[in-house]
Amino acid sequence: MLGGWGAAHSAAAGLLGALAACSAKLALGAGYLREACAAALGGEEEEEAAAGPCVWLHMVLRAGCVSLVFACNAVMWTFFAKALHYSSSSATATLTTTASNFISSAILGKLLFGESRALLWWVGISLVLCGLLLMHTASPGSEQQQAEKKDK
């Protein structure tokens, strides 16, 4: 059961890392928040009318996104430390976190920014997932074999 908690904590750490990266992109990106504010307050026709409130609201949203970067990273490291504690090896926790981060980044990038991934990216993530599957399904060995290794 401990391995399941390790995988769950690793997946959460990967998701939080992706959320931190998205928050940074929103905070430092090329006007994503300003465009969203203008669209929410009046659409494209009234962009000039909505520019007044969006100027200060844009700055507040950027500050909030910067705060989210730090908060997501802090919680992400907490989950990753717990994943290391519950996982059978640090490689398993690291690979699971990395795979979760890649997949979460792809989904969030598509949803928030309309990004798409190339075929080579999908081939790469498929190889990572195959390696992850091998690591999670491989048996760690019997207790007797581990005791013999310690004696040598």
C-alpha positions as CSV (number, residue, x, y, z in Angstrom):
1,M,0.0,0.0,0.0
2,L,2.9,2.3,0.6
3,G,3.8,2.3,-3.1
4,G,0.4,3.5,-4.0
5,W,0.8,6.5,-1.7
6,G,4.2,7.2,-3.3
7,A,2.6,7.2,-6.8
8,A,-0.2,9.4,-5.6
9,H,2.1,11.9,-4.0
10,S,4.4,11.9,-7.0
11,A,1.4,12.5,-9.4
12,A,0.3,15.4,-7.2
13,A,3.8,16.9,-7.2
14,G,3.9,16.7,-10.9
15,L,0.6,18.5,-11.3
16,L,1.6,21.2,-8.8
17,G,4.8,21.8,-10.7
18,A,2.8,22.2,-13.9
19,L,0.4,24.6,-12.2
20,A,3.4,26.6,-11.0
21,A,4.8,26.8,-14.5
22,C,1.4,27.9,-15.8
23,S,1.1,30.6,-13.1
24,A,4.6,31.9,-14.1
25,K,3.6,32.0,-17.8
26,L,0.4,33.9,-16.9
27,A,2.3,36.3,-14.6
28,L,5.2,37.0,-17.1
29,G,3.5,36.2,-20.4
30,A,2.5,38.4,-23.2
31,G,-0.7,39.9,-22.0
32,Y,-2.8,36.7,-21.3
33,L,-4.4,38.2,-18.2
34,R,-5.0,41.6,-19.9
35,E,-6.8,39.9,-22.8
36,A,-8.9,37.7,-20.5
37,C,-9.8,40.8,-18.4
38,A,-10.9,42.8,-21.5
39,A,-12.9,39.9,-22.8
40,A,-14.6,39.3,-19.5
41,L,-15.5,43.0,-19.0
42,G,-16.9,43.8,-22.3
43,G,-15.7,41.8,-25.2
44,E,-13.6,43.0,-28.2
45,E,-16.0,45.9,-29.1
46,E,-15.6,47.6,-25.8
47,E,-11.9,46.9,-25.3
48,E,-11.2,50.6,-24.9
49,A,-13.9,51.0,-22.3
50,A,-12.6,48.0,-20.4
51,A,-9.0,49.1,-20.5
52,G,-9.4,51.3,-17.5
53,P,-10.3,48.7,-14.9
54,C,-8.1,46.1,-16.7
55,V,-5.0,48.1,-16.1
56,W,-5.1,47.8,-12.3
57,L,-6.8,44.5,-12.3
58,H,-4.1,43.1,-14.6
59,M,-1.5,44.1,-12.1
60,V,-3.4,42.5,-9.2
61,L,-3.9,39.3,-11.2
62,R,-0.1,39.2,-12.1
63,A,0.8,39.6,-8.4
64,G,-1.6,36.8,-7.6
65,C,0.0,34.5,-10.2
66,V,3.4,35.3,-8.8
67,S,2.2,34.3,-5.4
68,L,0.7,31.1,-6.9
69,V,4.1,30.2,-8.3
70,F,5.7,30.2,-4.9
71,A,2.7,28.5,-3.2
72,C,2.5,25.7,-5.8
73,N,6.3,25.1,-5.7
74,A,6.2,24.9,-1.9
75,V,3.4,22.4,-1.8
76,M,4.9,20.5,-4.7
77,W,8.2,20.0,-2.8
78,T,6.2,18.8,0.2
79,F,4.4,16.2,-1.9
80,F,7.6,15.2,-3.6
81,A,9.3,14.6,-0.2
82,K,6.3,12.5,0.9
83,A,6.6,10.6,-2.4
84,L,10.2,9.9,-1.7
85,H,9.3,8.6,1.7
86,Y,6.5,6.2,0.5
87,S,8.2,5.0,-2.8
88,S,10.4,2.0,-3.0
89,S,13.1,4.0,-4.7
90,S,13.9,7.6,-5.4
91,A,14.0,6.8,-9.2
92,T,10.4,5.7,-9.1
93,A,9.3,8.8,-7.3
94,T,11.3,11.1,-9.6
95,L,10.1,9.4,-12.9
96,T,6.5,9.4,-11.7
97,T,6.7,13.1,-10.8
98,T,8.3,13.9,-14.2
99,A,5.7,12.0,-16.2
100,S,2.9,13.6,-14.3
101,N,4.4,17.0,-14.9
102,F,4.8,16.4,-18.6
103,I,1.2,15.2,-19.0
104,S,-0.2,17.9,-16.8
105,S,1.8,20.6,-18.7
106,A,0.4,19.3,-22.0
107,I,-3.2,19.4,-20.7
108,L,-2.9,22.8,-19.1
109,G,-1.1,24.2,-22.1
110,K,-3.9,23.1,-24.4
111,L,-6.7,24.3,-22.1
112,L,-5.2,27.7,-21.0
113,F,-3.0,28.7,-24.0
114,G,-4.2,26.7,-26.9
115,E,-0.8,25.0,-27.4
116,S,-0.3,21.8,-29.3
117,R,2.4,19.2,-29.1
118,A,4.4,17.7,-31.9
119,L,4.5,14.0,-32.8
120,L,8.0,13.7,-31.4
121,W,6.8,15.0,-28.0
122,W,4.1,12.3,-27.9
123,V,6.7,9.6,-28.8
124,G,9.0,10.8,-26.0
125,I,6.2,10.9,-23.4
126,S,5.1,7.4,-24.5
127,L,8.7,6.1,-23.9
128,V,8.7,7.7,-20.4
129,L,5.3,6.2,-19.6
130,C,6.6,2.7,-20.8
131,G,9.6,3.1,-18.5
132,L,7.3,4.1,-15.7
133,L,5.1,1.1,-16.2
134,L,8.1,-1.2,-16.1
135,M,9.4,0.4,-12.8
136,H,6.0,0.2,-11.1
137,T,5.3,-3.4,-12.2
138,A,8.8,-4.9,-11.5
139,S,9.0,-6.8,-8.3
140,P,11.6,-5.5,-5.9
141,G,12.9,-9.0,-5.1
142,S,12.4,-11.3,-2.2
143,E,13.5,-10.4,1.3
144,Q,16.0,-13.3,1.2
145,Q,17.7,-11.8,-1.9
146,Q,17.9,-8.4,-0.3
147,A,19.3,-9.9,2.9
148,E,22.0,-11.8,0.8
149,K,22.9,-8.5,-0.9
150,K,23.4,-6.8,2.5
151,D,25.7,-9.7,3.7
152,K,28.0,-9.3,0.7
